[in-house]
């Protein structure tokens, strides 16, 4: 049995980034860039008006005579001629500033009579209200770096520079294998000794929360041959396999035996922690396998603490573990030294409270939790007000 810290390090050491693929920006939301993006153009690509008004030569402000309005520049329909001394044009927001014009006056500060422009307020400088070409981005500027997570603004930025396709890290194909004769899907009637299956629902939802929607769910009875067959199929088609239940050493626990039969390399089995001590991590070829507890709260805890960072690494993220903080705990709790403890917690006003119902089979407290409180194996009882490490749930 190894420590939590050793287990987490082994997960990182044995995880890997997936292949890089080209993807259209419209399909790349939440993906991680596998390349640094260089701007192919300047932005704005030309001098443009920042508002509706009139474009003219700044030197004409020194004259008291009206300017002749000789045309108009609208967005997408620029004025093609050059502005000369004593001339001006109407210009709209986003429109290209014509040659010769170096300043724009907003329309609220002028009077127009018979196509003559009189500027009433002259308190501005040369270049006012004109966005210079390349003012925001110059051609060949680095705009997004490798490892950047694509968000809605990133997509807008890329589109504004004419970039349609980018290179990103693939997202893993994940299979969930649920074991147990006693399990029944919601919507059916329970028979004597049966319970509703929930692990696949919570884990699939957790996967979707980190933008993995292609997970496959397989159900296996407590049968060694069937377990071997379905595990083998899932491993051959997946980048990661998550099993729930059947990983202990009971009479009807066949996951460990099946993994051994399939030649899976065991990285570790059993972690000095509560809940979820009988946690398995192994790999076969390019597939990572996590054997999670059948107890719902234990399974979800192990997912966030171990499978989650492995998935983040596969996706190309630079920060892979849950975000953490040191916060004072509101309520005291007892703990024996020897096993690390993960407790469902709730944040409030810069503090954290331990929720009721910490049993490994109780998913109810998890539904109200927004964090996991981590207490190391060597730590004993914790007093109210003491600082504890908090892992923030996504």
N, C-alpha and C positions, 0 to 999 in steps of 0.2 A: 504494500500500500504506500502510495506516495502523497506528498503534500499538495495543497491547492496550487501553491506557487510553482512547484515542479511540473504539475499537470498543465498549467497554463503555458509554461515555457515550451513544453513538448508539443503542444498544439501549434504554437507559432513556428517552431522549428520544422515541423512536418507538414505545414500548410504551404500553399503555393498560389501564385497568380495564374489565372486562366489565360487562354489565348486572346490575342488582340484581334478585333474585328472592325471592319468599317460599318458605320451605321448612320442613317440619315438623322439629322438633328431633331426631326419631329418624333423620332423613336428613341431618343437618347436621354430622356429625362431621368435623373437619379443615377445615371451611369457614371463611371470614372474614366476620365481622359487617359488614354495610353500614349499620348503625344503632347508636345507643347505646340500651341497654335500661334502662328505668326500671321499678322494681319496682311492680306494681299493688297489692300488699298488704304488710303488715308480716310479718316472720318472726322468731320464731314468730307466728302470727296471734292467739294468746291466751296468757295465763300458763299454763305447763305444768310438770308435775313432771319433774325431771331423774332421778328414780329411783323404785323401788318403796318405798312407805312410808306415812306418814299425814299428811294436811293438817290444819292447825289454826290458831288465832289465836295469834300470838306472845305476846300479853299473858297468855295462860293459863299460860305457863311459870312465872309468879310464884306460882302456886297449887300446893299439894301434892296436891290432890284429883285422882283420875283423871278423864279426859275420856270423855264418852259417844260411842261410835262409832255414827254414825247412817246410814251408807251407804257407797257406793263410787263412785269415778270411774275409769273405764277409758278407754284410748285409743279415741276414736270414740264412747264412751258416757259423756258427762259427768254428774256429779251436778248436778241442776237447782236444788236449793234453796240457801239461804244458810247458811253456817256461823255459828253464834252462840256466845256465851260458853259455855265448858265442853263444846263439841262438837268432834268430829273425824270424818274419813272415811278409809277406806282409799283410796289413790291409787296408780296404776301409772305406770310410766315413759311419758312422752309424753302422759299424760292431762291434761285441762283442770283447772286449779285452780278450785275453786268460789268464789263470792262470799263474802267474809268471811274466807276462809283466806289467810294471807300467808306461811306457812312450811310446809316439809315435813321431817319427821324420817324417816330411813331405818329400815326395819323391823328391822334388826339392833340398834337402840338403844332398843327399847321392849319392854314386856311387855303382853300382852293377856290379860285374864281376864274372862269373861262380858261381852264387848263393852265392856269398860272399858279405856282406854288409859293405861298408866303409862309416862312418858318417863324412861328411866334415865340418859341422858347429855344434859345440858342445855347443853353447851358449844358453842353455835352462835348465830348472829345472826338477826335478823328477815330474812325473805326467803330463808333458806337452802334450797338444793335446788329453787328455783323459777326457771325461765327466764322472764323477763319478756317480754311481747308486744313485738315489735320489737327484742329484744335483739341479734339478729344483723343484721337488715335492717329499716329503717323504710320505710313506704310512701313512694313517690316518690324513694327513694334510687337513685342510679346504680349498677347492679350489674355491667354489662359495657359497655365502650366500643367504639365503631366501630373496626374493625381488629383486634379480639380474635379469635384463632384458637380455634374451638370444640373443646374437649377433653371427655373423658368427664365430668369434674366440672362443666363448664359446662352440659352437658345435664341433669345431676342438679339443679343450681341452678335452671335455668329451669323444670324440671318442678315443683320444690318451690314455685314461685311461681305455678303454674297457667298458665305460658306454653307454648303448644303450637306456635306458628309464629313464625319470625323471618325477618328480611330479610338475605340474604347475597349476596356476589358470586358470579356464575356461574363455573363452572370451564370452561376452554377446550376446544373440540373440536379435537383434534390428529390430523393425518394424517401417516403416515410413508410416504415413497416410496423404495423400494429399487431402485437401477438396477444393471444389469450382466448380460451374457449368461453370465458364468462362474459365477453363483451358483446353488446348489442348497439346498433346505431340508433340515434334518436329518431323517433317516429314509429318505432316498433314497440310491441308490448314486452315487458320484462317477464321472463319465466323465473321460477324459483332458483335462486343462486346467481342470477345474472345482474349485471350493472350496465349502465349506458357508457359507451366509449366516448371519451372526450379528448384524449391526447392528440389525436390527429387534427382535431378542430383547433385547439389552442396553438399547436406548433405550426400548422399551415397558416394560421392568422399571423403568427409571429414572423413567418417567412414573408408573407405579403407586406408586412409593415416595413421590411427592408427590401421591398421591391423584387421579390422572387415569386412569380405567379405560375411557374411551370412545374410545381411540385407534383409528384405522383404518390398516391396513397395505396398501399397494399395491405390486405388483412391476412393473417396467418393463424391457423389453429395451432394448438399445442401439439405439434407433430414434427418430429425431427426431419423426416424426408421432405415435407412441404416447406419447412423453414429453410432447408438447404436450397431447394429449388428457387424459391422466391427471392431469397437473399442473393443468390448467384445471378439471377436475372436482373435484379435491381442494381447490383454493383457493376454489371457489364454495361448498363445504359446510363449511369449517373456519375456525377462528380462527387456527390456526397449521399450517404445513406444514413438515415436516422431511424433506429429501432426503438420501440418503447415496450418494456416488459421482456421477460424471458432471459434476462442477462445474469440473474443470480445462479445459484447452484442447486435449486430445488429439483424435484422429480420431473416437473413439466417445464423446466427452463432449458430451451434448446438453442437459444441464439448463440451462446458462447461455443457450443459444440459445432454448430453449423459454420461459424466463422473459421474455426480451426480446420474443419473438413475442406473448406473452400481455399485454404492457404492464405488467409488474411494475416498480415504481420501485426502482432499486438504491440502497440506503443506503450500503453499502460492499461491496467485493470484494477479498479478500486482506488478511490481517493479519500484521504483522511478528512472527510467533510460530512456535514449533515445539513440538509437532506441529500440523498443521492450518492451514498458511499459506493455502491456497486456500479460505478461508471466505467464504461469501456471506450477505448479509442484505438483504432487501428487503421491500416490502409492496405489496399491491394491495387497494384499498378497505379493508376491516376485517380483512384477513388478513395475518399476518406470515409470512415465508418465510425459512428458514435452509437454505442449501446446505452440508451437512457433507461432510467427506472420506469416501471409501469405506474408508479404513483404520480398523479397529475402535477402536483406542486414540485416534486423532485425533478420530474422530467423537464418542466419549463425552466426551472432554475438552472439545470445543467445545460439546457439549450443556450440560454443567455450567457452563461459564464464560459462555455467551451465551444459549442458549435457556432455561435454568433461570431466570435472573432475569426474562426476559420473561414466562414463565409465572407466576412469583410476582406480578408486577405485575398481570397479568390477573386473578389470583385475589383481588386486593385486599390482599396482604401489604404491610406497611410496610417490612420489611427484605427485600430481594430477592436480594442476592448471597450466595454461600456464606459462612458464618462464617469468620473468619480469625484467625490468631495469629502472633506472631513467636517462633520457637523455634530453639534451636541444632541444627545439622545434625550427625549423627554421622559421616558419611563425606564426604570432600572429593570434588569433581568438577570437571571442566574444562568451560569454556563460552567460546565466542567472542562478542565483542560484536557487536551488530547485530540479533539476533533474541531476543525474549523466550522463556523456556523454561518449559514446564509439565512437571514430573516427578512420576511416581507415587511416593508416599511412605508410610511406615508410622510411626505414633506409638508411642513407648515411653518411659515415665518422664520426661515433660516434654521429650523430644527427638524428632527426626524423622530417619529414615534414608531414603536414596534406594534404591529397589528395583532389582534387576537386570532387564534386559529393557525398555528404554525406547523401543524402536522403535515407530513409529506404527501398525504393523500387528500389534503384539503385545498382545493383550488379557489375556494371562496375568498380567502384573505388576499390571494394574488389578484383577484378581480378589482380590489380596492387599492392595490399597491402601486406606487410609482417609482419604487426603488428597492434594492436589496441591500440590507445592512450586512457587511462582512466583518466577522470577528475571527481573528487568526486562531489557530489551534492552541497556541501556548497561552492565550488570554483566558482569564477566568471570568468571574462575575463582573458585570458592567453596572456602574452607578448612574443615576439620573444626572444629566448635565455633562457627562463624560463625552469626549469627542470619539466618534466612531467613523469608520470608512463606509461611505455610501456609494453604491453603484447605481447610477441613474438608468432606469429602464427607457428604451426608445419609444 
